[in-house]
Each structure stands twice: as structure tokens, then as C-alpha cells.
């Protein structure tokens, strides 16, 4: 099992728009990305995180190169971000 954690710095006024991007692509992610097992939106005062679950580390890394991520998700989120996202991939033991 592996996790992809993406931390986004989004102005509070833009968080509803960022949440709509999450909702728009959650099911396509689960339906079409190899090894995808879960996707959760985590909201804190200081940032927003999207936690993705995968069957393997290779699946998580492949998603980062997919058109769904690079074109669709990043394209829709880019105007809402205050800084570059912090992207981390974790493997479980």
C-alpha cells in the first residue's frame, strides 16, 4: 500500500472552488487510475491536503504522470493556489 499526499495552500475564499475540483475528479480517479483505492480531502486552518491511497508505490508515481493529474486536476487547481503544492509519496511497511 502507498499514499500520495498533496498539500495545497489555498486562500480560504477559494476553498469552496478547490473542494469542487476535488469532487469533480474523485470518482474518475477511483474509476480510471490503476491501483487507486481511496481519495480524501483534509482541511486545516493553514492548508488543504488531498490524501490518495494506492495499491503500490509504482501506482502512486504513475498517477503523477497521468493526464488526469497533469492536465485536468493541476489545470483546474493552478489558479487557486497561493504557492506550489507540496507533493509526497509514502510507502507502507
N, CA, C and O atoms as a MOPAC input file, in Angstrom:
PM7 MOZYME 1SCF
protein

 N      0.84200 1    -1.17700 1     0.00000 1
 C      0.00000 1     0.00000 1     0.00000 1
 C      0.88900 1     1.24400 1     0.00000 1
 O      1.97500 1     1.24500 1     0.58100 1
 N      0.41600 1     2.28900 1    -0.65400 1
 C      1.15300 1     3.54900 1    -0.73200 1
 C      0.16600 1     4.71100 1    -0.64700 1
 O     -1.02400 1     4.57400 1    -0.93000 1
 N      0.70500 1     5.85000 1    -0.24900 1
 C     -0.10900 1     7.06300 1    -0.15700 1
 C      0.58100 1     8.20100 1    -0.88200 1
 O      1.80400 1     8.33700 1    -0.85400 1
 N     -0.23400 1     9.01000 1    -1.52900 1
 C      0.21200 1    10.24800 1    -2.14200 1
 C     -0.47600 1    11.36400 1    -1.37500 1
 O     -1.70400 1    11.42400 1    -1.31300 1
 N      0.32700 1    12.24800 1    -0.78900 1
 C     -0.20100 1    13.37200 1    -0.02000 1
 C      0.16800 1    14.65200 1    -0.75100 1
 O      1.34300 1    14.91600 1    -1.00600 1
 N     -0.84100 1    15.44300 1    -1.08700 1
 C     -0.60300 1    16.71600 1    -1.75700 1
 C     -1.16100 1    17.81200 1    -0.86100 1
 O     -2.35800 1    17.85300 1    -0.57800 1
 N     -0.27800 1    18.69400 1    -0.42200 1
 C     -0.66600 1    19.80800 1     0.43500 1
 C     -0.79500 1    21.05700 1    -0.42200 1
 O      0.11400 1    21.41200 1    -1.17200 1
 N     -1.94000 1    21.71500 1    -0.29600 1
 C     -2.26000 1    22.88900 1    -1.10900 1
 C     -2.49000 1    24.09300 1    -0.21000 1
 O     -3.22600 1    24.01800 1     0.77400 1
 N     -1.86400 1    25.18400 1    -0.55300 1
 C     -2.09700 1    26.44400 1     0.15200 1
 C     -3.08400 1    27.25700 1    -0.68800 1
 O     -2.74300 1    27.82600 1    -1.72600 1
 N     -4.31900 1    27.28300 1    -0.19100 1
 C     -5.42000 1    27.91300 1    -0.90200 1
 C     -6.03400 1    28.95900 1     0.02200 1
 O     -6.31400 1    28.67300 1     1.18700 1
 N     -6.24300 1    30.16400 1    -0.49000 1
 C     -6.90800 1    31.21200 1     0.27600 1
 C     -8.27600 1    30.69200 1     0.73400 1
 O     -8.97700 1    30.04200 1    -0.04100 1
 N     -8.66000 1    30.97000 1     1.98200 1
 C     -9.95800 1    30.48000 1     2.46500 1
 C    -11.13100 1    30.82400 1     1.53500 1
 O    -12.07900 1    30.04500 1     1.43200 1
 N    -11.08000 1    31.95800 1     0.86800 1
 C    -12.15600 1    32.33400 1    -0.05600 1
 C    -12.22600 1    31.40400 1    -1.26400 1
 O    -13.28400 1    31.27000 1    -1.87900 1
 N    -11.11200 1    30.75900 1    -1.60900 1
 C    -11.06600 1    29.86300 1    -2.76400 1
 C    -11.24600 1    28.39300 1    -2.39500 1
 O    -11.23000 1    27.53100 1    -3.27400 1
 N    -11.41600 1    28.10100 1    -1.12300 1
 C    -11.53400 1    26.69900 1    -0.71300 1
 C    -12.77800 1    26.00700 1    -1.26600 1
 O    -12.70000 1    24.83100 1    -1.62100 1
 N    -13.92200 1    26.68800 1    -1.35400 1
 C    -15.06500 1    26.00800 1    -1.99000 1
 C    -14.76500 1    25.60800 1    -3.44600 1
 O    -15.18100 1    24.53800 1    -3.89100 1
 N    -14.05800 1    26.44900 1    -4.17000 1
 C    -13.69800 1    26.11800 1    -5.55100 1
 C    -12.71800 1    24.94400 1    -5.58000 1
 O    -12.83200 1    24.06300 1    -6.43200 1
 N    -11.76200 1    24.92800 1    -4.65800 1
 C    -10.81600 1    23.81000 1    -4.58600 1
 C    -11.54100 1    22.51900 1    -4.21700 1
 O    -11.22700 1    21.45700 1    -4.75300 1
 N    -12.49200 1    22.60400 1    -3.32000 1
 C    -13.27800 1    21.42000 1    -2.94300 1
 C    -14.09100 1    20.90400 1    -4.12700 1
 O    -14.28800 1    19.69700 1    -4.26600 1
 N    -14.56100 1    21.80500 1    -4.97500 1
 C    -15.32200 1    21.36100 1    -6.14900 1
 C    -14.41800 1    20.63700 1    -7.14400 1
 O    -14.87000 1    19.71600 1    -7.82400 1
 N    -13.14800 1    21.03800 1    -7.24200 1
 C    -12.19100 1    20.32100 1    -8.09100 1
 C    -11.99000 1    18.91300 1    -7.53000 1
 O    -11.96700 1    17.94000 1    -8.28300 1
 N    -11.84600 1    18.80700 1    -6.22200 1
 C    -11.72000 1    17.50400 1    -5.57300 1
 C    -12.91900 1    16.62400 1    -5.92200 1
 O    -12.74800 1    15.48200 1    -6.34700 1
 N    -14.12200 1    17.14600 1    -5.74600 1
 C    -15.33900 1    16.36800 1    -6.01400 1
 C    -15.44200 1    15.98500 1    -7.48900 1
 O    -15.85000 1    14.87100 1    -7.81700 1
 N    -15.07500 1    16.89700 1    -8.36600 1
 C    -15.16700 1    16.65800 1    -9.81500 1
 C    -14.31500 1    15.46700 1   -10.25100 1
 O    -14.72700 1    14.68300 1   -11.10600 1
 N    -13.12400 1    15.33500 1    -9.66000 1
 C    -12.18500 1    14.31600 1   -10.12200 1
 C    -12.05700 1    13.09800 1    -9.20100 1
 O    -11.30400 1    12.17400 1    -9.51100 1
 N    -12.77400 1    13.08000 1    -8.08500 1
 C    -12.64200 1    11.94200 1    -7.16500 1
 C    -13.06500 1    10.63000 1    -7.83500 1
 O    -12.30100 1     9.66500 1    -7.84200 1
 N    -14.26100 1    10.59200 1    -8.39200 1
 C    -14.73300 1     9.33700 1    -8.97500 1
 C    -13.94200 1     8.94400 1   -10.22400 1
 O    -13.62000 1     7.76500 1   -10.37500 1
 N    -13.61500 1     9.87200 1   -11.12300 1
 C    -12.75300 1     9.48300 1   -12.24900 1
 C    -11.40500 1     8.91200 1   -11.78300 1
 O    -10.88200 1     7.97500 1   -12.38600 1
 N    -10.85600 1     9.47600 1   -10.71900 1
 C     -9.62200 1     8.94900 1   -10.14300 1
 C     -9.81800 1     7.50200 1    -9.70200 1
 O     -9.02900 1     6.62900 1   -10.06300 1
 N    -10.86300 1     7.24700 1    -8.92800 1
 C    -11.10700 1     5.90200 1    -8.40400 1
 C    -11.45800 1     4.90800 1    -9.51000 1
 O    -11.12300 1     3.72800 1    -9.41600 1
 N    -12.12700 1     5.38400 1   -10.55200 1
 C    -12.57200 1     4.50100 1   -11.63500 1
 C    -11.49700 1     4.21500 1   -12.68200 1
 O    -11.50200 1     3.14400 1   -13.28900 1
 N    -10.57700 1     5.15300 1   -12.90200 1
 C     -9.69800 1     5.00500 1   -14.06200 1
 C     -8.20400 1     4.91600 1   -13.76500 1
 O     -7.42800 1     4.57400 1   -14.65700 1
 N     -7.78500 1     5.21100 1   -12.55000 1
 C     -6.36000 1     5.18200 1   -12.24400 1
 C     -5.98200 1     3.81100 1   -11.67200 1
 O     -6.55000 1     3.35300 1   -10.68100 1
 N     -5.01900 1     3.17900 1   -12.32100 1
 C     -4.58600 1     1.84400 1   -11.88800 1
 C     -4.10800 1     1.86700 1   -10.43900 1
 O     -3.27900 1     2.69500 1   -10.05900 1
 N     -4.63900 1     0.95000 1    -9.64200 1
 C     -4.20300 1     0.80300 1    -8.25900 1
 C     -4.80600 1     1.78400 1    -7.27600 1
 O     -4.50400 1     1.71000 1    -6.08500 1
 N     -5.65800 1     2.71400 1    -7.73400 1
 C     -6.26300 1     3.69400 1    -6.83000 1
 C     -7.24500 1     3.00400 1    -5.89200 1
 O     -8.07900 1     2.21200 1    -6.33000 1
 N     -7.14200 1     3.30700 1    -4.59100 1
 C     -8.02300 1     2.68800 1    -3.59900 1
 C     -8.84600 1     3.69100 1    -2.80300 1
 O     -9.91000 1     3.34400 1    -2.29300 1
 N     -8.36800 1     4.94100 1    -2.68800 1
 C     -9.09700 1     5.93300 1    -1.89500 1
 C     -8.61700 1     7.34400 1    -2.24600 1
 O     -7.54500 1     7.53600 1    -2.81800 1
 N     -9.44300 1     8.31200 1    -1.88600 1
 C     -9.07500 1     9.72400 1    -2.05300 1
 C     -9.86500 1    10.51300 1    -1.01700 1
 O    -11.09300 1    10.44800 1    -0.98500 1
 N     -9.15900 1    11.25900 1    -0.17000 1
 C     -9.79000 1    12.01500 1     0.91300 1
 C     -9.32300 1    13.46200 1     0.89000 1
 O     -8.16200 1    13.74200 1     0.59200 1
 N    -10.22800 1    14.37800 1     1.20500 1
 C     -9.91100 1    15.79600 1     1.31500 1
 C     -9.80700 1    16.13900 1     2.79600 1
 O    -10.76000 1    15.94600 1     3.55100 1
 N     -8.64900 1    16.64600 1     3.21000 1
 C     -8.39300 1    17.00900 1     4.59900 1
 C     -8.22000 1    18.52000 1     4.67900 1
 O     -7.41200 1    19.09200 1     3.94600 1
 N     -8.96200 1    19.16000 1     5.54900 1
 C     -8.94100 1    20.62000 1     5.63700 1
 C     -8.45800 1    21.04700 1     7.00900 1
 O     -8.96600 1    20.59900 1     8.03700 1
 N     -7.45600 1    21.93400 1     7.00000 1
 C     -6.94900 1    22.54100 1     8.23200 1
 C     -6.99400 1    24.05000 1     8.04100 1
 O     -7.18600 1    24.53000 1     6.92400 1
 N     -6.82100 1    24.79600 1     9.11700 1
 C     -6.79400 1    26.25500 1     9.00600 1
 C     -5.72000 1    26.73400 1     8.05600 1
 O     -5.94000 1    27.65100 1     7.26500 1
 N     -4.53400 1    26.10100 1     8.13700 1
 C     -3.38100 1    26.59000 1     7.37200 1
 C     -3.28200 1    26.05500 1     5.94700 1
 O     -2.58800 1    26.64500 1     5.11900 1
 N     -3.96700 1    24.94100 1     5.64200 1
 C     -3.86500 1    24.38400 1     4.29800 1
 C     -4.94800 1    23.34400 1     4.05600 1
 O     -5.77400 1    23.05500 1     4.92300 1
 N     -4.91700 1    22.79300 1     2.85400 1
 C     -5.81400 1    21.72400 1     2.44000 1
 C     -4.93000 1    20.59500 1     1.93700 1
 O     -3.96000 1    20.83600 1     1.22000 1
 N     -5.25900 1    19.37000 1     2.30700 1
 C     -4.48400 1    18.22400 1     1.83000 1
 C     -5.41600 1    17.24500 1     1.13500 1
 O     -6.56800 1    17.05800 1     1.52600 1
 N     -4.87900 1    16.63000 1     0.09400 1
 C     -5.59100 1    15.54600 1    -0.56900 1
 C     -4.73900 1    14.29800 1    -0.36900 1
 O     -3.57400 1    14.25400 1    -0.76300 1
 N     -5.33700 1    13.29400 1     0.24500 1
 C     -4.64600 1    12.04900 1     0.54000 1
 C     -5.21000 1    10.95900 1    -0.37300 1
 O     -6.39500 1    10.63000 1    -0.31700 1
 N     -4.33400 1    10.40900 1    -1.21400 1
 C     -4.70700 1     9.37800 1    -2.17600 1
 C     -4.13400 1     8.04000 1    -1.72100 1
 O     -2.97300 1     7.97200 1    -1.31600 1
 N     -4.92100 1     6.99300 1    -1.78100 1
 C     -4.43900 1     5.65200 1    -1.47300 1
 C     -4.23700 1     4.84800 1    -2.74700 1
 O     -5.01900 1     4.95100 1    -3.69200 1
 N     -3.18100 1     4.04700 1    -2.76300 1
 C     -2.84100 1     3.21600 1    -3.92300 1
 C     -2.42900 1     1.82300 1    -3.45700 1
 O     -2.04700 1     1.62700 1    -2.30400 1
 N     -2.51100 1     0.87000 1    -4.36600 1
 C     -2.06000 1    -0.48000 1    -4.06900 1
 C     -0.54300 1    -0.56200 1    -3.99400 1
 O     -0.00400 1    -1.41400 1    -3.28700 1
 N      0.16100 1     0.32300 1    -4.72400 1
 C      1.62700 1     0.26000 1    -4.72700 1
 C      2.23300 1     1.63400 1    -4.95400 1
 O      1.56300 1     2.56500 1    -5.40200 1
 N      3.50800 1     1.73600 1    -4.63700 1
 C      4.27000 1     2.95900 1    -4.87300 1
 C      4.31700 1     3.28100 1    -6.36300 1
 O      4.21500 1     4.44400 1    -6.75300 1
 N      4.47100 1     2.26000 1    -7.18800 1
 C      4.50100 1     2.45900 1    -8.64600 1
 C      3.18700 1     3.06400 1    -9.14100 1
 O      3.19700 1     3.92300 1   -10.02300 1
 N      2.06400 1     2.62900 1    -8.58500 1
 C      0.76400 1     3.18500 1    -8.97000 1
 C      0.67800 1     4.66800 1    -8.60300 1
 O      0.17900 1     5.47300 1    -9.38900 1
 N      1.16000 1     5.02900 1    -7.42000 1
 C      1.13600 1     6.43100 1    -6.98400 1
 C      1.98300 1     7.29400 1    -7.90600 1
 O      1.55200 1     8.37100 1    -8.31600 1
 N      3.17300 1     6.83600 1    -8.23200 1
 C      4.05200 1     7.60200 1    -9.11400 1
 C      3.49800 1     7.69500 1   -10.52500 1
 O      3.66700 1     8.72000 1   -11.18600 1
 N      2.84200 1     6.64700 1   -10.99800 1
 C      2.24400 1     6.67200 1   -12.33200 1
 C      1.11300 1     7.69900 1   -12.39400 1
 O      0.95000 1     8.37400 1   -13.41000 1
 N      0.33900 1     7.82300 1   -11.32700 1
 C     -0.73700 1     8.81800 1   -11.30100 1
 C     -0.18700 1    10.22800 1   -11.48500 1
 O     -0.79900 1    11.04500 1   -12.17300 1
 N      0.95600 1    10.52000 1   -10.88100 1
 C      1.54800 1    11.85800 1   -11.00200 1
 C      1.90500 1    12.19600 1   -12.44400 1
 O      2.02700 1    13.37300 1   -12.78600 1
 N      2.07600 1    11.18800 1   -13.29600 1
 C      2.38000 1    11.40200 1   -14.71000 1
 C      1.15100 1    11.26700 1   -15.60700 1
 O      1.25400 1    11.45400 1   -16.82000 1
 N      0.00400 1    10.94900 1   -15.04100 1
 C     -1.20300 1    10.72200 1   -15.83500 1
 C     -1.80300 1    12.04000 1   -16.33300 1
 O     -1.59300 1    13.09800 1   -15.74000 1
 N     -2.55100 1    11.95100 1   -17.42800 1
 C     -3.23800 1    13.13000 1   -17.96400 1
 C     -4.29400 1    13.63400 1   -16.98200 1
 O     -4.51600 1    14.84100 1   -16.88300 1
 N     -4.94100 1    12.73200 1   -16.26200 1
 C     -5.94200 1    13.15200 1   -15.28000 1
 C     -5.32200 1    14.10100 1   -14.26500 1
 O     -5.92800 1    15.10900 1   -13.90100 1
 N     -4.10900 1    13.77800 1   -13.80500 1
 C     -3.45200 1    14.64100 1   -12.82700 1
 C     -2.82400 1    15.87200 1   -13.49500 1
 O     -3.13400 1    17.00300 1   -13.12000 1
 N     -1.95400 1    15.66100 1   -14.46800 1
 C     -1.16400 1    16.76400 1   -15.02200 1
 C     -1.99300 1    17.77400 1   -15.80300 1
 O     -1.70700 1    18.97100 1   -15.77200 1
 N     -3.00600 1    17.30300 1   -16.49400 1
 C     -3.81600 1    18.20000 1   -17.31900 1
 C     -5.06600 1    18.67400 1   -16.58800 1
 O     -5.31200 1    19.87400 1   -16.46800 1
 N     -5.85000 1    17.72000 1   -16.10300 1
 C     -7.15800 1    18.05200 1   -15.54300 1
 C     -7.07700 1    18.65300 1   -14.14100 1
 O     -7.48900 1    19.79200 1   -13.92600 1
 N     -6.54900 1    17.89100 1   -13.19400 1
 C     -6.51800 1    18.34000 1   -11.79900 1
 C     -5.63000 1    19.57500 1   -11.64400 1
 O     -6.06100 1    20.58800 1   -11.09100 1
 N     -4.40500 1    19.49000 1   -12.12600 1
 C     -3.48200 1    20.62300 1   -11.99100 1
 C     -4.01300 1    21.83800 1   -12.74400 1
 O     -3.91400 1    22.96500 1   -12.25800 1
 N     -4.57100 1    21.61500 1   -13.91900 1
 C     -5.11700 1    22.73400 1   -14.69500 1
 C     -6.22700 1    23.46400 1   -13.96900 1
 O     -6.28100 1    24.69400 1   -13.99500 1
 N     -7.11500 1    22.72200 1   -13.32100 1
 C     -8.22000 1    23.34400 1   -12.59600 1
 C     -7.77500 1    23.97900 1   -11.27900 1
 O     -8.33100 1    24.99600 1   -10.86500 1
 N     -6.77700 1    23.38700 1   -10.61700 1
 C     -6.34600 1    23.90500 1    -9.31600 1
 C     -5.36000 1    25.07300 1    -9.41100 1
 O     -5.33700 1    25.93300 1    -8.53000 1
 N     -4.56600 1    25.11100 1   -10.44700 1
 C     -3.47400 1    26.09700 1   -10.55100 1
 C     -3.91100 1    27.53300 1   -10.24600 1
 O     -3.20600 1    28.22100 1    -9.50700 1
 N     -5.02800 1    28.01500 1   -10.77400 1
 C     -5.41000 1    29.40700 1   -10.48000 1
 C     -5.77800 1    29.66200 1    -9.02000 1
 O     -5.83400 1    30.81400 1    -8.59000 1
 N     -6.02800 1    28.60300 1    -8.25500 1
 C     -6.47400 1    28.74100 1    -6.86600 1
 C     -5.32900 1    28.69400 1    -5.86200 1
 O     -5.52200 1    29.02800 1    -4.69400 1
 N     -4.14600 1    28.28600 1    -6.29700 1
 C     -3.03300 1    28.04600 1    -5.37500 1
 C     -2.24000 1    29.30700 1    -5.08400 1
 O     -1.97900 1    30.11600 1    -5.97400 1
 N     -1.86200 1    29.46000 1    -3.81800 1
 C     -1.01500 1    30.57400 1    -3.39800 1
 C      0.46000 1    30.25000 1    -3.58000 1
 O      1.27000 1    31.14800 1    -3.81100 1
 N      0.81400 1    28.97100 1    -3.47600 1
 C      2.19300 1    28.50600 1    -3.63500 1
 C      2.15700 1    27.17600 1    -4.38200 1
 O      1.09000 1    26.59800 1    -4.58600 1
 N      3.32800 1    26.70000 1    -4.78500 1
 C      3.40000 1    25.37500 1    -5.39200 1
 C      2.97000 1    24.33000 1    -4.36900 1
 O      3.26700 1    24.46800 1    -3.18300 1
 N      2.27900 1    23.29500 1    -4.81100 1
 C      1.87500 1    22.24800 1    -3.87500 1
 C      3.07700 1    21.45200 1    -3.36900 1
 O      4.10200 1    21.34500 1    -4.04100 1
 N      2.92400 1    20.90500 1    -2.18100 1
 C      3.92200 1    20.01200 1    -1.59300 1
 C      3.43000 1    18.59200 1    -1.86300 1
 O      2.39600 1    18.17900 1    -1.33800 1
 N      4.17200 1    17.84700 1    -2.68100 1
 C      3.77400 1    16.50300 1    -3.09300 1
 C      4.70200 1    15.49100 1    -2.43700 1
 O      5.92300 1    15.57700 1    -2.56800 1
 N      4.11000 1    14.52400 1    -1.72400 1
 C      4.88500 1    13.48900 1    -1.04400 1
 C      4.26200 1    12.12600 1    -1.29400 1
 O      3.04200 1    11.97000 1    -1.24900 1
 N      5.10100 1    11.15400 1    -1.55600 1
 C      4.65400 1     9.78400 1    -1.75800 1
 C      5.23500 1     8.93200 1    -0.63000 1
 O      6.42900 1     8.99700 1    -0.33600 1
 N      4.36300 1     8.12800 1    -0.00100 1
 C      4.77300 1     7.28200 1     1.11300 1
 C      4.47200 1     5.82600 1     0.78600 1
 O      3.44500 1     5.51300 1     0.18400 1
 N      5.36600 1     4.95100 1     1.18300 1
 C      5.16000 1     3.51800 1     1.09100 1
 C      4.86900 1     3.01000 1     2.50100 1
 O      5.43500 1     3.52300 1     3.46700 1
 N      4.00500 1     2.02200 1     2.63300 1
 C      3.71600 1     1.46300 1     3.94500 1
 C      4.56500 1     0.20700 1     4.16900 1
 O      5.01900 1    -0.43300 1     3.22100 1
 N      4.76200 1    -0.11900 1     5.42200 1
 C      5.55400 1    -1.31200 1     5.77300 1
 C      4.68700 1    -2.30300 1     6.52200 1
 O      5.16200 1    -3.37100 1     6.90700 1

